[in-house]
Amino acid sequence: MCDTCGCNVTPGNEHLVAAGGHLAHTSSGNESVEVLKGLLDANDHQAQHNREHFDKHKTLAINLMSSPGAGKTSLLEATIEALGSDLSIAVVEGDLETENDAVRIREKGVPAIQISTGSACHLDAHMVHSALHELDLDGVDIVFIENVGNLVCPASFDLGQHCNVALLSTPEGHDKPAKYPVMFRAAELVLITKSDLLEVLGDFDPATAESYLRQIANPAPQLVLSARSGTGMDAWLEWVRDAAASHR
């Protein structure tokens, strides 16, 4: 977890703990817990500003969270192809290194801002704030924030988003909501991705995954889909349309 591994300090907020930053010194001078608490408080403050910025432009912000390789970028590509003529979409991409995913999104004709987090295993509100300086939100209906692939830390950081969508791919196993409850409890929608592999793998049961979701007291809908084959995509696209319309 970030409170112990130290990745609370990211490229977006490191100025707060650097020399001269207002969190550079604690009251005792040596209590790391106080610094980490201060960073989280500062993150929440920045997240609220981000949310106000989105709201000012009537832009819906959706935070996509999952493990690496669950299919977030593929889902975005298919979503852009399906909705790009009806809704104006922009993307904020988070990865430790490379612009690989942002390049894929830009090839679909959509603006994508890449955030390279370095050693940090999640995005935070300060990094998203920096990305928003590079995005013109006038007329943008939806900003998808593709968080760093990680089933733990991203769920602990408010980015200023309006809703969280958690992806669970069939190769990962249907017990992940039980093993990683913080992320799946924070989700307003859970997507079972790569459903085209269900018959091949044979050991992933969407109903069992949903039962684990209910056991952690999350009533969020669960959709089963494949961005590759298109199966189940209609329900996801309808959810996105409805969310954008409700936000406007």
Beta strands, then each sheet from edge to edge (+ up, - down):
strand 1: 60-65
strand 2: 89-95
strand 3: 112-116
strand 4: 142-146
strand 5: 163-169
strand 6: 189-193
strand 7: 222-224
sheet 1: 3+ 2+ 4+ 1+ 5+ 6+ 7+
end
